[in-house]
Amino acid sequence: MLITAAEMVRTKADVRRYDLSSSSSRNNSAVEGREEDWKKIINESEGGLNRSGGHPRYGHKAVRDSRKRSRRYRPGIRALKEIRKYQKSTMLLIRKLPFARLVKEIANEMSDSSIGYRFALEAIAAVQEAAEAFMVQFFENALLCSQHAKRITVMQRDVQLVRRLFNI
């Protein structure tokens, strides 16, 4: 099928304009909300209205791009930040109530009688401090084993070696 020159005429597409005053438009409320948001952002930003003419100093795109974006960290950076945060802090890492339930459950399993043991808060806090200190020391030793094997990642074999060395 041949196309004639008359059929190949280029036509210019009309620009769609939204009438903000009429409610017949489907996107009327969304457009109004966006317009108000942009006006608010432009007026509140440091590049607000010029003193002469009342036009914004910057365009919509410049203001939109200057808004604060969420930071994208490279792999491992956030983990290192977390490590530094927990090394600086002296707070307990395990929540108190689940740990207290675990201690009571283990105590009831270890006893022969059906009498439920009761613990003072200070006793559970002392047990938790000791348990967390033990776990930190345990993983430090596992890390040393992995570094000795010229690796960065702590693996199961490092944990098993620490358990064998310290008879745990």
C-alpha atoms as a printed R data frame, in Angstrom:
    type eleno elety resid chain resno       x       y      z
1   ATOM     1    CA   MET     A     1   0.000   0.000  0.000
2   ATOM     2    CA   LEU     A     2   1.429   3.325 -1.076
3   ATOM     3    CA   ILE     A     3   1.066   6.445  1.027
4   ATOM     4    CA   THR     A     4   0.572   9.676 -0.859
5   ATOM     5    CA   ALA     A     5   2.145  12.995  0.056
6   ATOM     6    CA   ALA     A     6  -1.215  14.322  1.248
7   ATOM     7    CA   GLU     A     7  -1.501  11.525  3.812
8   ATOM     8    CA   MET     A     8   1.990  12.191  5.134
9   ATOM     9    CA   VAL     A     9   1.232  15.715  6.273
10  ATOM    10    CA   ARG     A    10   2.597  16.422  9.703
11  ATOM    11    CA   THR     A    11   0.256  17.912 12.221
12  ATOM    12    CA   LYS     A    12   1.209  19.707 15.399
13  ATOM    13    CA   ALA     A    13  -0.267  18.308 18.594
14  ATOM    14    CA   ASP     A    14  -2.327  20.720 20.657
15  ATOM    15    CA   VAL     A    15  -1.151  21.519 24.162
16  ATOM    16    CA   ARG     A    16  -3.557  20.307 26.809
17  ATOM    17    CA   ARG     A    17  -4.427  23.008 29.282
18  ATOM    18    CA   TYR     A    18  -6.225  22.427 32.525
19  ATOM    19    CA   ASP     A    19  -8.864  24.877 33.594
20  ATOM    20    CA   LEU     A    20  -8.401  25.207 37.344
21  ATOM    21    CA   SER     A    21 -11.634  27.129 37.802
22  ATOM    22    CA   SER     A    22 -13.981  24.468 36.408
23  ATOM    23    CA   SER     A    23 -14.808  21.282 38.259
24  ATOM    24    CA   SER     A    24 -15.427  19.317 35.071
25  ATOM    25    CA   SER     A    25 -11.802  18.246 34.781
26  ATOM    26    CA   ARG     A    26 -11.054  14.747 36.042
27  ATOM    27    CA   ASN     A    27  -7.730  15.754 37.659
28  ATOM    28    CA   ASN     A    28  -8.945  19.068 38.996
29  ATOM    29    CA   SER     A    29  -8.338  18.397 42.687
30  ATOM    30    CA   ALA     A    30  -4.940  16.796 42.054
31  ATOM    31    CA   VAL     A    31  -3.815  19.704 39.873
32  ATOM    32    CA   GLU     A    32  -4.981  22.247 42.439
33  ATOM    33    CA   GLY     A    33  -3.108  20.431 45.190
34  ATOM    34    CA   ARG     A    34   0.089  20.359 43.162
35  ATOM    35    CA   GLU     A    35  -0.202  24.037 42.252
36  ATOM    36    CA   GLU     A    36  -0.652  24.994 45.897
37  ATOM    37    CA   ASP     A    37   2.277  22.799 46.905
38  ATOM    38    CA   TRP     A    38   4.577  24.374 44.318
39  ATOM    39    CA   LYS     A    39   3.540  27.891 45.301
40  ATOM    40    CA   LYS     A    40   4.163  27.071 48.938
41  ATOM    41    CA   ILE     A    41   7.555  25.467 48.214
42  ATOM    42    CA   ILE     A    42   8.670  28.341 46.027
43  ATOM    43    CA   ASN     A    43   7.585  30.977 48.529
44  ATOM    44    CA   GLU     A    44   9.132  29.180 51.502
45  ATOM    45    CA   SER     A    45  12.399  28.346 49.797
46  ATOM    46    CA   GLU     A    46  15.270  30.780 49.946
47  ATOM    47    CA   GLY     A    47  14.765  31.515 46.284
48  ATOM    48    CA   GLY     A    48  11.253  32.809 46.804
49  ATOM    49    CA   LEU     A    49   9.583  35.608 44.903
50  ATOM    50    CA   ASN     A    50  11.704  38.351 43.419
51  ATOM    51    CA   ARG     A    51  11.104  41.867 44.643
52  ATOM    52    CA   SER     A    52  10.518  42.995 41.108
53  ATOM    53    CA   GLY     A    53   7.712  41.368 39.180
54  ATOM    54    CA   GLY     A    54   6.667  38.697 41.672
55  ATOM    55    CA   HIS     A    55   7.994  35.795 39.596
56  ATOM    56    CA   PRO     A    56   9.865  32.977 41.304
57  ATOM    57    CA   ARG     A    57  13.612  33.224 41.249
58  ATOM    58    CA   TYR     A    58  13.932  29.531 40.425
59  ATOM    59    CA   GLY     A    59  11.799  27.229 38.314
60  ATOM    60    CA   HIS     A    60   9.699  24.350 39.599
61  ATOM    61    CA   LYS     A    61  12.311  21.747 38.680
62  ATOM    62    CA   ALA     A    62  15.093  23.541 40.541
63  ATOM    63    CA   VAL     A    63  13.002  23.775 43.690
64  ATOM    64    CA   ARG     A    64  11.845  20.153 43.392
65  ATOM    65    CA   ASP     A    65  15.415  18.902 42.945
66  ATOM    66    CA   SER     A    66  16.693  20.973 45.865
67  ATOM    67    CA   ARG     A    67  14.378  19.231 48.336
68  ATOM    68    CA   LYS     A    68  16.107  16.860 50.716
69  ATOM    69    CA   ARG     A    69  16.404  13.361 49.262
70  ATOM    70    CA   SER     A    70  16.953  10.214 51.268
71  ATOM    71    CA   ARG     A    71  20.627   9.323 51.429
72  ATOM    72    CA   ARG     A    72  21.750   6.236 49.510
73  ATOM    73    CA   TYR     A    73  24.724   4.657 51.264
74  ATOM    74    CA   ARG     A    74  27.187   2.328 49.590
75  ATOM    75    CA   PRO     A    75  27.155  -1.289 50.798
76  ATOM    76    CA   GLY     A    76  28.783  -1.694 54.196
77  ATOM    77    CA   ILE     A    77  28.771   1.976 55.209
78  ATOM    78    CA   ARG     A    78  25.575   1.716 57.219
79  ATOM    79    CA   ALA     A    79  26.845  -1.454 58.905
80  ATOM    80    CA   LEU     A    80  30.045   0.321 59.960
81  ATOM    81    CA   LYS     A    81  28.000   3.234 61.338
82  ATOM    82    CA   GLU     A    82  25.902   0.777 63.308
83  ATOM    83    CA   ILE     A    83  29.026  -0.931 64.681
84  ATOM    84    CA   ARG     A    84  30.463   2.396 65.849
85  ATOM    85    CA   LYS     A    85  27.124   3.343 67.417
86  ATOM    86    CA   TYR     A    86  26.902   0.135 69.451
87  ATOM    87    CA   GLN     A    87  30.579   0.272 70.443
88  ATOM    88    CA   LYS     A    88  30.097   3.750 71.900
89  ATOM    89    CA   SER     A    89  26.919   2.887 73.785
90  ATOM    90    CA   THR     A    90  26.706   1.127 77.138
91  ATOM    91    CA   MET     A    91  23.058   0.129 76.842
92  ATOM    92    CA   LEU     A    92  21.888  -3.466 76.835
93  ATOM    93    CA   LEU     A    93  21.342  -4.971 73.395
94  ATOM    94    CA   ILE     A    94  18.715  -7.573 74.324
95  ATOM    95    CA   ARG     A    95  15.330  -6.309 75.503
96  ATOM    96    CA   LYS     A    96  14.716  -6.836 79.220
97  ATOM    97    CA   LEU     A    97  11.288  -8.480 79.219
98  ATOM    98    CA   PRO     A    98  11.992 -11.223 76.640
99  ATOM    99    CA   PHE     A    99  15.289 -11.958 78.385
100 ATOM   100    CA   ALA     A   100  13.537 -12.205 81.768
101 ATOM   101    CA   ARG     A   101  10.996 -14.649 80.294
102 ATOM   102    CA   LEU     A   102  13.838 -16.744 78.876
103 ATOM   103    CA   VAL     A   103  15.663 -16.838 82.229
104 ATOM   104    CA   LYS     A   104  12.481 -17.897 84.051
105 ATOM   105    CA   GLU     A   105  11.743 -20.570 81.438
106 ATOM   106    CA   ILE     A   106  15.257 -22.029 81.707
107 ATOM   107    CA   ALA     A   107  15.094 -21.970 85.513
108 ATOM   108    CA   ASN     A   108  11.778 -23.840 85.476
109 ATOM   109    CA   GLU     A   109  13.142 -26.450 83.040
110 ATOM   110    CA   MET     A   110  16.249 -27.022 85.173
111 ATOM   111    CA   SER     A   111  14.346 -27.545 88.422
112 ATOM   112    CA   ASP     A   112  12.677 -30.804 89.368
113 ATOM   113    CA   SER     A   113   9.872 -29.293 91.385
114 ATOM   114    CA   SER     A   114   6.797 -27.631 89.965
115 ATOM   115    CA   ILE     A   115   7.435 -24.539 92.096
116 ATOM   116    CA   GLY     A   116   7.930 -21.460 89.948
117 ATOM   117    CA   TYR     A   117  11.009 -19.463 90.877
118 ATOM   118    CA   ARG     A   118  10.838 -15.729 91.373
119 ATOM   119    CA   PHE     A   119  13.710 -13.399 90.488
120 ATOM   120    CA   ALA     A   120  14.577  -9.921 91.678
121 ATOM   121    CA   LEU     A   121  14.970  -7.306 88.956
122 ATOM   122    CA   GLU     A   122  18.598  -6.761 89.945
123 ATOM   123    CA   ALA     A   123  19.317 -10.483 89.606
124 ATOM   124    CA   ILE     A   124  17.917 -10.632 86.077
125 ATOM   125    CA   ALA     A   125  19.816  -7.438 85.194
126 ATOM   126    CA   ALA     A   126  23.064  -8.993 86.472
127 ATOM   127    CA   VAL     A   127  22.456 -12.185 84.483
128 ATOM   128    CA   GLN     A   128  21.713 -10.131 81.378
129 ATOM   129    CA   GLU     A   129  24.895  -8.054 81.771
130 ATOM   130    CA   ALA     A   130  26.940 -11.241 82.140
131 ATOM   131    CA   ALA     A   131  25.242 -12.912 79.157
132 ATOM   132    CA   GLU     A   132  25.804  -9.935 76.880
133 ATOM   133    CA   ALA     A   133  29.434  -9.563 77.978
134 ATOM   134    CA   PHE     A   134  29.955 -13.265 77.256
135 ATOM   135    CA   MET     A   135  28.389 -12.999 73.785
136 ATOM   136    CA   VAL     A   136  30.453  -9.928 72.876
137 ATOM   137    CA   GLN     A   137  33.654 -11.684 73.973
138 ATOM   138    CA   PHE     A   138  32.600 -14.826 72.100
139 ATOM   139    CA   PHE     A   139  32.078 -12.969 68.818
140 ATOM   140    CA   GLU     A   140  35.319 -11.019 69.284
141 ATOM   141    CA   ASN     A   141  37.151 -14.344 69.478
142 ATOM   142    CA   ALA     A   142  35.265 -15.621 66.422
143 ATOM   143    CA   LEU     A   143  36.278 -12.461 64.561
144 ATOM   144    CA   LEU     A   144  39.919 -13.079 65.486
145 ATOM   145    CA   CYS     A   145  39.620 -16.609 64.080
146 ATOM   146    CA   SER     A   146  38.199 -15.315 60.814
147 ATOM   147    CA   GLN     A   147  40.952 -12.699 60.560
148 ATOM   148    CA   HIS     A   148  43.550 -15.397 61.182
149 ATOM   149    CA   ALA     A   149  42.096 -17.271 58.193
150 ATOM   150    CA   LYS     A   150  42.503 -14.033 56.172
151 ATOM   151    CA   ARG     A   151  38.754 -13.499 55.907
152 ATOM   152    CA   ILE     A   152  36.531 -10.613 56.896
153 ATOM   153    CA   THR     A   153  33.270 -12.476 57.410
154 ATOM   154    CA   VAL     A   154  32.691 -14.513 60.562
155 ATOM   155    CA   MET     A   155  31.590 -17.983 59.491
156 ATOM   156    CA   GLN     A   156  30.149 -20.980 61.278
157 ATOM   157    CA   ARG     A   157  33.535 -22.707 61.381
158 ATOM   158    CA   ASP     A   158  34.985 -19.731 63.323
159 ATOM   159    CA   VAL     A   159  32.237 -20.029 65.926
160 ATOM   160    CA   GLN     A   160  32.806 -23.795 66.166
161 ATOM   161    CA   LEU     A   161  36.555 -23.261 66.626
162 ATOM   162    CA   VAL     A   162  35.971 -20.778 69.460
163 ATOM   163    CA   ARG     A   163  33.607 -23.243 71.138
164 ATOM   164    CA   ARG     A   164  36.231 -26.004 70.913
165 ATOM   165    CA   LEU     A   165  39.083 -23.784 72.130
166 ATOM   166    CA   PHE     A   166  37.206 -22.487 75.163
167 ATOM   167    CA   ASN     A   167  35.265 -25.714 75.911
168 ATOM   168    CA   ILE     A   168  31.874 -24.073 75.540
